[in-house]
Every structure is written in C-alpha cells, then in structure tokens.
Amino acid sequence: MASTAYTGPQQPQGDKKPRTRGGRGRPNDSPEVQLSKSLSYILRHGAAKEGLEMREDGYVILKDILARPKFKNVTFEEIQHIVETNDKKRYALLPPTDLQQSSPEGWMIRANQGHTLQVESLELSEITEPLPICVHGTTKKPWEAIKQEGLSKMKRNHIHLAVGKFGEEGVISGMRKSCTVFVYVDMKKALEAGIKFYQSANGVVLTEGNAEGKLSPEFFEKVEDDKGQLLL
C-alpha cells in the first residue's frame, strides 16, 4: 500500500483548522492527531449519529466518511498514513477487490476495538489458555473505585487489557502512556470461573467480564503503582 508524506489535512488559505468532534482535540494537537481523534470518534462511537452505515464487522465505507463536512479537506493518502503509522494500530483498511487501490473508491475502514457501538463480528480470537501477563492500566483516582467494585467496561463493549506495560516489547496497544496504576489479572482463575477473553487484531486483550460487565477484584493477581509499590 503506497502512501505519500503526511503534511496534515490540506485546507484552503485562510480556513481554520478542522475541529474534532465535541472539542475532543486539544489546542496543541497536530492536524494528524486531530484527524486520528475524529476517525476514532466516528469508527468507535458516532457512525450512526453521522448517518454512516457500519457493517457487522465494524467496517465503514471510507468514501462516505470523506464526504462528511469535517473530513472535506482530508485526502485518501492522509487516511492511509494514519492507519499505517498509528503506534497503537487502532485502525484497519480493507482494500477493494476490483478497483484502483490508489483511490478511496471501494475502500473500507474500521477501528480494531474500543467501540461503544454494538459490533457483532469484530475479528477477535478467543483466548483459551492464560497469557503470561494480562494487565489493565489506570490512574490513582479510578483505582479507588476499582479496588472496591472491580474493572468495568462502562459504556464500551469490553474491558481493555494489555500483555504488558506501555512501551514494553510486543505491547502495541491496550494501555495509555499516562497510566500510574497497574492491575494484573489472574487469567487462569478468571478463565476457570467462566470469564471469556479475546484478543483483537492489534493485540489488545478484551473481556466483557461477568453478567454486569465487570471483572471483580477476586481476579486481581496483584496491583502496583508506577514505582513498583504494591497497592493490593
């Protein structure tokens, strides 16, 4: 898949930079980050509100996205660049089978995970054997509730876990760089209790938890802060 050098969304002289949905972009965000956040909103949460049809596997027609007002100055090459270079591999492009691959015609795009929209057929692989490491990253304020109630998927379809801390070898996604509390999950115990785990295309470990959408503290192996001090 060929791509050109990314220089940010092309805009007519004098136009303001496109704003991300609901002010999600920060003032100092680069055009590239703003574009990624706008894509993330549509593909994970806002396709229906934007009048876009999403397939059961989460794919949306790229041409339809580029027709939306906030994407009117975004090129196909810029979308390719975002997909190819995103460090967490958040997105996947599906090429056409019988059309020119240098054009958005026929291409589709999806988010690999993180949906609040109901997506029936994401390409998830069920995990049947416990992984060596399964950890959820958070910060100290949410931890106060987590230690009492467990991890919750909240409005998302899954609880997100990683196979290691941010930046460690083999860890592509599943944890933010800003995390200061690390909840290690006893996958063996959870699997034996009937909790199901899956892995997405970019390596994120996902679970719906129990019937209430939670992974209770009984499945916490240990919890430590960013200095290695045990919290549980």
C-alpha positions in Angstrom: 0.0 0.0 0.0 1.7 3.2 -1.1 1.4 6.5 0.8 2.8 10.0 0.4 4.4 12.0 3.1 1.9 13.4 5.5 1.8 17.1 5.9 -1.6 17.4 7.7 -5.1 17.9 6.2 -4.9 20.2 3.2 -7.0 23.3 3.6 -7.8 26.4 1.6 -5.8 29.5 2.5 -7.4 31.3 5.4 -9.6 28.4 6.6 -9.4 27.5 10.3 -8.1 24.0 11.2 -10.9 21.4 11.4 -12.1 20.8 14.9 -12.5 17.4 16.3 -15.9 16.1 17.4 -17.2 17.8 20.5 -13.9 19.6 21.1 -12.1 16.4 21.6 -8.9 17.8 20.0 -6.6 19.7 22.4 -5.4 23.2 21.3 -1.9 22.0 20.7 -2.8 18.8 18.9 -1.2 18.4 15.5 -3.5 18.1 12.4 -2.5 14.4 12.3 -3.7 13.8 15.9 -6.9 15.8 15.3 -7.6 13.6 12.2 -6.9 10.4 14.2 -9.3 11.5 17.0 -12.0 12.4 14.5 -11.6 8.9 12.9 -11.7 7.3 16.3 -14.9 9.0 17.3 -16.7 8.0 14.1 -15.5 4.4 13.9 -15.9 3.7 17.6 -18.9 5.7 18.7 -20.5 8.1 16.2 -21.1 6.3 12.9 -24.9 6.1 13.4 -25.2 9.8 14.6 -23.2 10.8 11.5 -25.5 8.9 9.2 -22.9 6.3 8.3 -23.7 2.6 7.8 -21.5 0.2 9.6 -21.1 -3.5 8.7 -21.4 -6.2 11.3 -17.6 -6.4 11.4 -17.2 -2.7 12.1 -16.2 -1.6 8.6 -17.5 1.7 7.2 -17.2 2.9 3.6 -14.2 5.3 3.5 -15.7 7.4 0.7 -18.7 8.1 2.9 -16.5 9.3 5.8 -14.5 11.6 3.5 -17.8 13.1 2.3 -18.6 14.3 5.9 -18.0 18.1 6.4 -15.2 17.6 9.0 -13.3 15.5 6.5 -13.9 17.6 3.4 -10.2 18.6 3.1 -8.7 15.2 4.1 -7.1 13.1 1.4 -7.1 9.4 0.9 -3.3 9.4 1.3 -3.6 11.1 4.7 -6.0 8.3 5.9 -3.6 5.7 4.7 -0.8 7.4 6.6 -2.8 7.5 9.8 -3.6 3.8 9.5 -0.1 2.7 8.6 1.8 4.8 11.2 -0.6 4.8 14.2 1.6 3.4 17.1 -1.3 1.5 18.6 -2.6 0.1 15.3 -6.1 1.4 16.1 -7.4 1.1 12.5 -7.6 -1.3 9.6 -8.2 -0.6 6.0 -10.0 -3.1 3.7 -9.0 -2.7 0.1 -11.4 -3.1 -2.9 -11.1 -6.2 -5.0 -11.7 -4.8 -8.4 -10.9 -1.1 -8.3 -7.9 1.1 -8.4 -6.2 0.9 -5.0 -4.9 4.5 -5.2 -8.4 5.8 -4.9 -10.8 5.8 -1.9 -13.4 4.1 -4.2 -14.3 0.8 -2.7 -12.1 1.1 0.4 -13.5 0.5 3.9 -12.0 1.3 7.3 -12.7 0.3 10.9 -11.4 0.6 14.4 -9.9 -2.6 15.7 -11.5 -2.2 19.2 -12.8 0.4 21.7 -16.4 0.6 20.4 -19.4 1.8 22.3 -21.5 0.9 19.2 -22.6 -2.7 19.1 -20.4 -4.5 16.6 -21.3 -8.2 16.1 -18.4 -9.6 14.1 -15.1 -8.0 15.0 -12.2 -10.2 14.2 -11.5 -11.3 17.8 -9.6 -14.5 18.7 -10.8 -16.2 21.8 -8.1 -16.9 24.4 -8.5 -20.3 26.0 -5.1 -20.5 27.8 -3.9 -17.9 30.3 -1.3 -15.4 29.0 1.9 -14.8 31.0 0.9 -11.2 31.6 -2.5 -9.6 31.5 -2.7 -6.1 32.9 -5.0 -3.1 33.0 -3.5 0.3 33.3 -5.3 3.1 35.1 -4.6 6.1 37.5 -4.9 6.5 41.2 -8.3 8.2 41.2 -10.2 5.5 39.3 -8.3 2.9 41.3 -10.2 3.8 44.5 -13.4 2.6 42.9 -11.8 -0.3 41.0 -10.4 -1.9 44.2 -14.0 -2.0 45.6 -16.1 -2.8 42.5 -13.6 -4.3 40.1 -12.8 -3.3 36.5 -15.9 -2.2 34.4 -16.4 -2.0 30.7 -18.6 1.1 31.4 -20.1 2.3 28.1 -17.7 0.3 26.0 -18.3 -3.3 24.8 -15.2 -4.7 26.6 -12.7 -4.1 29.4 -9.4 -3.4 27.8 -6.2 -5.2 28.9 -2.7 -5.4 27.7 0.1 -8.1 27.6 2.5 -5.7 29.3 3.1 -2.1 30.3 3.2 0.7 27.7 6.5 0.7 25.8 7.5 -2.9 26.7 8.4 -5.2 23.9 5.5 -6.7 22.0 3.0 -4.2 23.6 1.3 -2.4 20.7 -1.9 -1.2 22.4 -4.2 -1.7 25.3 -2.7 0.8 27.8 -2.1 4.6 27.9 1.3 6.1 28.5 -0.1 8.1 31.4 -1.1 5.1 33.5 0.3 5.1 37.0 -1.6 2.0 38.5 -1.3 -1.5 37.0 -3.9 -4.1 37.8 -2.6 -7.6 37.0 -5.3 -10.1 36.2 -5.2 -13.8 37.2 -6.4 -15.1 33.8 -6.2 -18.7 34.9 -8.6 -18.1 37.8 -10.9 -16.0 35.6 -11.0 -18.5 32.8 -11.8 -21.3 35.2 -14.7 -19.1 36.5 -16.1 -18.8 33.0 -14.9 -15.3 32.2 -14.2 -15.1 28.4 -11.2 -13.3 27.0 -10.4 -12.3 23.4 -7.5 -10.7 21.5 -8.0 -8.1 18.8 -6.1 -7.6 15.6 -3.6 -5.2 17.3 -3.0 -7.4 20.3 -5.3 -5.8 22.9 -6.9 -8.3 25.3 -10.6 -7.8 25.7 -13.2 -9.2 28.1 -16.9 -8.5 28.7 -16.4 -9.5 32.3 -19.3 -11.0 34.2 -23.0 -10.5 33.5 -22.7 -7.0 35.0 -19.8 -6.1 32.7 -17.3 -6.2 35.5 -14.1 -8.1 36.3 -14.2 -8.4 40.1 -11.3 -7.9 42.5 -11.2 -11.6 43.2 -9.5 -12.0 39.8 -6.7 -9.4 40.6 -3.4 -11.1 41.0 -1.6 -8.0 42.2 -1.8 -4.2 41.8 1.2 -1.9 41.8 1.9 1.7 41.1 4.4 3.1 38.7 7.2 2.9 41.3 6.6 -0.8 41.8 4.9 -0.4 45.2 2.2 -2.9 45.8 -1.3 -1.5 46.3 -3.0 -4.9 46.6 
